[in-house]
Amino acid sequence: MTMEDLLELLDEAWDDESGFLGKLRSGEFDPDAGEAYVALLSRIPPVGETVSSDLVRLIWFAPMFIEWQVERAARNEEEARQLNRIATQVHEAVSEILGIP
């Protein structure tokens, strides 16, 4: 499978009508499509072969990590609000870098 084929299949996963992620976005869970998506992900070569794995490793998880830490790290409502704002900004920045399907 070429990288072009792989990217096309990954893009199709976001299709609102037939893609696993597109359907999920609409509130429809298709277990078979989910299993197919996991199988597709297993066919992706290591990131270091296509882009810098260090770049992806260092940025992709940051937005979720920040959101998960709000309850633990914020000492009051104001800090929670500020940290949530920063989490949103980090998510937007990473989305600009990596793109949104």
C-alpha positions as a Markdown table, in Angstrom:
| # | Residue | x | y | z |
|---|---|---|---|---|
| 1 | Met | 0.0 | 0.0 | 0.0 |
| 2 | Thr | 1.4 | 3.4 | -0.9 |
| 3 | Met | 1.3 | 6.4 | 1.4 |
| 4 | Glu | -1.2 | 8.0 | -1.0 |
| 5 | Asp | -3.5 | 5.0 | -0.6 |
| 6 | Leu | -3.1 | 5.0 | 3.1 |
| 7 | Leu | -3.9 | 8.8 | 3.4 |
| 8 | Glu | -7.0 | 8.3 | 1.2 |
| 9 | Leu | -8.3 | 5.5 | 3.5 |
| 10 | Leu | -7.5 | 7.6 | 6.6 |
| 11 | Asp | -9.4 | 10.6 | 5.0 |
| 12 | Glu | -12.3 | 8.3 | 4.2 |
| 13 | Ala | -12.6 | 7.4 | 7.9 |
| 14 | Trp | -13.8 | 10.9 | 8.5 |
| 15 | Asp | -16.6 | 10.7 | 5.9 |
| 16 | Asp | -19.9 | 11.6 | 7.5 |
| 17 | Glu | -21.8 | 9.0 | 5.6 |
| 18 | Ser | -19.5 | 5.9 | 5.7 |
| 19 | Gly | -16.4 | 6.6 | 7.8 |
| 20 | Phe | -16.0 | 5.3 | 11.3 |
| 21 | Leu | -14.9 | 8.7 | 12.7 |
| 22 | Gly | -17.5 | 10.6 | 10.6 |
| 23 | Lys | -20.3 | 8.4 | 11.9 |
| 24 | Leu | -19.0 | 8.7 | 15.4 |
| 25 | Arg | -19.0 | 12.4 | 15.2 |
| 26 | Ser | -22.7 | 12.2 | 14.3 |
| 27 | Gly | -23.4 | 9.9 | 17.3 |
| 28 | Glu | -23.4 | 6.6 | 15.4 |
| 29 | Phe | -21.1 | 3.9 | 16.7 |
| 30 | Asp | -20.3 | 1.1 | 14.1 |
| 31 | Pro | -18.3 | -1.6 | 15.9 |
| 32 | Asp | -17.2 | -3.3 | 12.6 |
| 33 | Ala | -16.1 | 0.0 | 11.1 |
| 34 | Gly | -14.2 | 0.7 | 14.4 |
| 35 | Glu | -12.3 | -2.6 | 14.1 |
| 36 | Ala | -11.5 | -1.8 | 10.5 |
| 37 | Tyr | -10.2 | 1.6 | 11.5 |
| 38 | Val | -7.9 | 0.0 | 14.1 |
| 39 | Ala | -6.7 | -2.5 | 11.5 |
| 40 | Leu | -6.0 | 0.5 | 9.2 |
| 41 | Leu | -4.0 | 2.3 | 11.9 |
| 42 | Ser | -1.8 | -0.8 | 12.3 |
| 43 | Arg | -0.8 | -0.5 | 8.7 |
| 44 | Ile | 0.8 | 3.0 | 9.2 |
| 45 | Pro | 4.6 | 2.9 | 9.1 |
| 46 | Pro | 6.4 | 4.4 | 12.1 |
| 47 | Val | 6.1 | 8.2 | 12.1 |
| 48 | Gly | 9.9 | 8.6 | 11.9 |
| 49 | Glu | 9.8 | 7.3 | 8.3 |
| 50 | Thr | 7.4 | 10.0 | 7.2 |
| 51 | Val | 7.8 | 13.0 | 9.5 |
| 52 | Ser | 9.8 | 13.8 | 12.6 |
| 53 | Ser | 8.5 | 11.4 | 15.3 |
| 54 | Asp | 10.0 | 13.7 | 18.0 |
| 55 | Leu | 7.8 | 16.6 | 16.7 |
| 56 | Val | 4.6 | 14.6 | 16.8 |
| 57 | Arg | 5.5 | 12.9 | 20.1 |
| 58 | Leu | 6.1 | 16.3 | 21.8 |
| 59 | Ile | 3.0 | 18.0 | 20.7 |
| 60 | Trp | 0.0 | 15.7 | 19.8 |
| 61 | Phe | -0.8 | 14.6 | 23.4 |
| 62 | Ala | -0.3 | 18.0 | 25.1 |
| 63 | Pro | -3.9 | 19.3 | 24.7 |
| 64 | Met | -5.5 | 16.1 | 26.2 |
| 65 | Phe | -2.9 | 16.0 | 28.9 |
| 66 | Ile | -3.6 | 19.6 | 30.0 |
| 67 | Glu | -7.3 | 18.9 | 30.1 |
| 68 | Trp | -6.8 | 15.9 | 32.3 |
| 69 | Gln | -4.7 | 17.9 | 34.7 |
| 70 | Val | -7.2 | 20.7 | 35.4 |
| 71 | Glu | -8.9 | 19.0 | 38.3 |
| 72 | Arg | -5.6 | 18.0 | 39.9 |
| 73 | Ala | -3.5 | 21.1 | 39.3 |
| 74 | Ala | -5.9 | 24.0 | 39.6 |
| 75 | Arg | -6.3 | 25.2 | 43.2 |
| 76 | Asn | -9.5 | 27.2 | 42.6 |
| 77 | Glu | -12.1 | 28.0 | 40.0 |
| 78 | Glu | -10.1 | 30.9 | 38.5 |
| 79 | Glu | -7.1 | 28.7 | 38.0 |
| 80 | Ala | -9.3 | 26.0 | 36.4 |
| 81 | Arg | -10.7 | 28.6 | 34.1 |
| 82 | Gln | -7.3 | 29.9 | 33.1 |
| 83 | Leu | -5.9 | 26.3 | 32.6 |
| 84 | Asn | -8.9 | 25.4 | 30.5 |
| 85 | Arg | -8.3 | 28.5 | 28.4 |
| 86 | Ile | -4.7 | 27.5 | 27.9 |
| 87 | Ala | -5.8 | 23.9 | 27.0 |
| 88 | Thr | -8.0 | 25.3 | 24.3 |
| 89 | Gln | -5.3 | 27.5 | 22.9 |
| 90 | Val | -2.8 | 24.6 | 22.9 |
| 91 | His | -5.4 | 22.5 | 21.1 |
| 92 | Glu | -5.9 | 25.2 | 18.5 |
| 93 | Ala | -2.2 | 25.6 | 18.0 |
| 94 | Val | -1.6 | 21.9 | 17.6 |
| 95 | Ser | -4.6 | 21.7 | 15.2 |
| 96 | Glu | -3.0 | 24.4 | 13.1 |
| 97 | Ile | 0.2 | 22.5 | 13.0 |
| 98 | Leu | -1.1 | 19.0 | 12.3 |
| 99 | Gly | -4.4 | 20.0 | 10.7 |
| 100 | Ile | -7.9 | 18.7 | 11.3 |
| 101 | Pro | -9.4 | 16.1 | 9.1 |
